[in-house]
Amino acid sequence: MITRRTKRLTWLALAAVPALLLAGCSSEGTDEGGGGGDTIKLTLAHSYTEDQPQHRCGAQVIADEVKAADVGLEIEIFSSSQLGGDADRIASVASGDIDIDIQGASALGAVYEPISVLDAAYAFDGPEHLATFMASEEGQGVVDDFAEAAGIHTLGVWSAGARQFTANSPIRTPDDLEGLRIRFPGSPQFLVNAKALGASATEVAYEELYLALQQGTVDGQENPITNIKSQNLAEVQDYLSMTNHQLNTNLVIMSSKWEELNSEQQDALSSAVEKAVTEVTSCVAEDEKSTLEQWKADGAWEIVDDVDIDAFRDKALPYLEEHLTGDSLAVFEAIRATSDQK
């Protein structure tokens, strides 16, 4: 059973550093709304470049909407891992050195393992399914338990697109992964996903991925379209196989600073994140469509559209049902129970 918590967090889903460096980034005030008192300055950190949807349509929208609300809040954005890598930033949010961060579910599994199941292979059928689950009692239970375990508030979630394989040969079925060294992120859920899909996983840091592919350290990798584009992987890979094997989820998380905001400020921040969730979901879809069209037009990739997704799904889901345990299995089963493809 997934445990329940009486405290209800703001949950929004839509179909979508070193302490010294941070010391000067944030200041507290006593403002009870826009107009009088000091402005509370909040730091918002993430690992994405400024041309990716998570920044353009996510972080920047949050900052702009909060400013427009005029409730005594100001958000300063630090993109491209300026305030540290994922693990460092999670610790900084927990300690209060970073106020708001955008993180993948798998990375957050380091502090509360069951939340990483949001990144399980074929757990979600698409962004609409993510929305359905997170609107459910079970979905709320996941973030409530995460808040209790980590002391971290969840403001919202969005889908950053589905993950796809790239390699120098087409990948249409699980059998096509045989003999290939595929780069996966090093988090436990991603490594479980690799086994579930039938892939031989090799851990390579994201920052080293291009070079690893160029030098042949790995034969392929998997990422959402936005990351594949930002890393210019078409320069070192030939085939993009549209496996859609994992919905890439981002959570917008906040430190205990949330409790220091008054109700007007909390409402303004929640509304800002709600708009960002909408914007990111749309931006990701639009960016993926235009990117794929451009790639097809200029021949940057051999795009493999005839992937046997049923074969991948039929391999992955039973594996996960067998190998996930405890609360992680309960989360996975609850997700699949809300699927239209049971």
N, C-alpha and C positions, 0 to 999 in steps of 0.2 A: 504493500500500500504506500502511496505517496502521502507523506504527512501534510497536515494543513496548518496554517498559521492564521490567527485572527486579524493580525495587522494586514491591511490591504494596500499594496503598492500601486502606484500609477503604472498601468501596463498598456502599451499602445503597440498594436501590430497591424500591418496592412499588407494585402496582396500586392501585398507587400510592405628619474632625473635626480638627478641629485637634488637633495633638499636645499642646498645653497642656491642653486640656480632658480629654484621655485620660490625662495623666500621673498623676492621682490615682486612676484607675479600676482599675489592675492592679498587683499586687505579687507577687513571686516568693517561693517558699519551698523548703525542702529536705525536705519531708515525703515519706516513702516509703510512705505509705498512711494510712488514717484513724487517728487517735489521736494521734501525736506529730508535732512540727515545726510549721512555719508552713503556713497555708492559701494555696494559689495561687488568686488571684482572676482570673477571665477575663471579658473584656467580650464580649458578644454583641449585635451591632447588626443592624437591618433597617429596611426602609422602610414596613412595614405598620402599620395602626392596631391597637390592642389588642383590638378585637372581631373581627378577621379571623382565619381559621384558622391562618395562618402564625405568628401570635403565640400565640393561645389554645392551640392543639393542637401547635404546633411549638416555638417558642422557650421558652415557659413550661414545657412538658413536659421539654425538655432540662435546664433549670435545676433543676426539681424532682427529676428522676431523679438528677442528679449530686449534689445535696444529700443525697438519701436513701442514696446509695451510701457516703457517709462515707469518702472516700478522700483528703481534703485538697484538694478543689476546691470553688470557689464561683463561680457565674456571675451577673453583673449584666447585665440586659437594657436596651438602649437602642432603643426602638421609634420609628416615625414619622420616620425619617431624622434623629434627634437628633444623630447623629455625622457627618452629611453625606449628600449624594446618592450614588447608586450608584457613579459613577466615583471620587468621593473616597474612598468606603469600600473599594473594591477596592485602591486605592493604599495605604490605611492598613493593610489586611490584609497586603499584600506587604511593607510596611515594619515590621510588627509593632506598630503603634500600636493596631490593633483585633485582638483575638484570634480571634473567630469572627464570621462574617457570613452572611446569607441573601441570595443573589443569583440573578437570572435568568440563564439560559444566554447570552442575547443580550448582556447587559452584560459578561459575562466574555469575550466574543469580542474585546473591546478589548485583552486581554493574550494571548489564544490563540484565533485566529479559528475553527479547526475546532470548538471546543466550542459555538459559537453555533448550529451546525446542529441541535442538540437542539431549537431553537425554529423549525425550518423548517416551512413550511406543509404539513400532512398528512404530515409525516415519520413520526409515530406514529399508530397506529390508536386508541390509548387508553392509560390507565395500565398495563394489563397488558402491552402491547407495550413500553412504556418499561422495565418490569421485566425483560422477556426480553432486550432489547438490553443493558441495563447489567450483566446477569449474564453476558454473553458475553465472550469474549476481546477482541473488537473494542471493546466498551463500556469494558472495563477499560483498553484501550490509550488511549482518549480522555482519561480522567482521569490516567493515568500521564504522558502527554505534556503535559497541562496543568500537572501538578505540576513537571515538568522546566522548562517554559517560564516559569512564573510564580513558582515557589517556594511554591506554595499547595497545601495538603493538602485533599482532598475527603473530608468525613465522611459525606455521604449526599445523597440527592436525593428530592424528592417532586413529585407533580403538583399544581399549584394550580388545576386545572380547565382546560377547553377555552375558547378565546377565541371570542366571538360578535360579530356586527355589530349596531350600533344606528344608526338613521337616522329621518328623518321620512317615509320610504316603505319598503315591504317589500323585502327583498333575498332573492330565491329562487334566482337564477342569476347567473353572472358578468356577464351583460348588464345586470342591474339596478344594477351599480356604475357604469355609464357615466354620465359627467357629474357624479358626486358627488365632493366633496372629502372624503376620509376621513382622519381623524387616525390616524397610526401613530406609535409611538415612533421616535426618530431613529437607532437602531442599524442598522448595515448589513443584518443578517439580516431585520429587520422590513421594511425598505424593499425588499429582494429579494422578500419574501413578498407585499408589495403588488403588485408587478409580476406575480408568478406568478399571483395571484388575479384580475388584471385591474382593480385599483383604482388610483385617482389619489391618491397619498399626500401628505398635508400634515403636516409636523412641528409638533407643539404639545407643550409640556411638560405632564406629567401633572397638575401642580398648577394649570395654566391651562385644563384640558380643559373643565370645566363652563362657564366663562365663554365659551370659544371656541364651544361649541355654542349657548349662550344667545344670543350676538351674531351667530351665523351665519357666523363666520369659517371654520368647517368644517361640512359637512352631516351627518357621521356619524363613528363611531369603532369600535374593536374592543377588547375586553377580556374577561377571564373574569367570570363572574357575580359573584364576590365583590367585584371592583373596581367593576363597574357599580353594585352596591348601595351600596358605601361612598361613592361619588361622587354618589349621588342623581340619576343621569342620567335617570331616568324623569320628572323635572321638566322636562327640556329636550329629550326625544326621545320619539317615538311608537311606533316599531316595534323589537322585539328579534328579530332573525333568527338562528335556531339553526344556524349554519353549521359549528360545531365545527372551524374551519379550522386551529387550532394548539393543541397541548397545551402549556400554560404550565408550564414546568419551573423549579423552584427548586433550587439547589445550596447545601448547608451547607458553607462553606469555612472553613479555619483557617490561621493564620499558622504560621511556623516554631516557635511556642510548643509545637506538638504534639510536637516532638522533645525538649522539656524535661520532658515528663511521664513518669513511670515507667509500667511496663507495666500496673499495677493502675489507674492513673488513665486511661490510654489505653483500657483495656477498659471502664471505667465510662462514659467519655464516648461511646465507640462504641455501647454498649448504650443509652444515653440517646437518642442520635440515632436508633437503630433503632426505639425505641418512638415517637419523635416522627414518623418517617416513616409508621408505621402510623396514628397518631392523625390526622395532617394529611390523609392520603388519605381516611380515613373522614369526618372533619369537613367536608372540601370537598364530598364527595358528599351528605352530610346537609344541609349549608347550601344547596347548590344546589337540592336537591329542595324544601326548605321555602320557600326564597325564590321559586322559580317558582310553587309552589302559592299563596303569598300574593299574588303579582303577578296571577295569573289570577283569584283571588277578588275582589281590589279593583279590577281593571281598570287597574292602573298602566301596563301595556303592552299593545299588540297583539303577542302572541307568535306569531311565524311558525314553525310546526313543519314545514311542507311544503317545506323547502329542498331543492333538487336537489344534494345533497352530491356525488354522482357527477360532476356537471358541474364543480363546483369542483375536485374532486380530479383529474379527467382533464385539467384545464387547468393546475393547479399543478405536478403531479409532472413532466411532460415539460419544463416551463420550468426547474425546478430542476436536473434532470439535464443540461440543456444549458448552464446558466449558472454552476453551481458548478464549481470547479476544484480541482486538487491534493488536499491532505488533506481539505479541506471536502467535496469530491465523494466521496472515499473513505468518509468518515463517513456521508454521506447514503446511499450505496449499501449500506453495511453495515447501516444501520437498516432500509432497505426490504427487505433480504434476510431479515430476521427477521419480516417482516410476514405475516399470514395473507391479506392482500389484495394480492398481488403482481400 
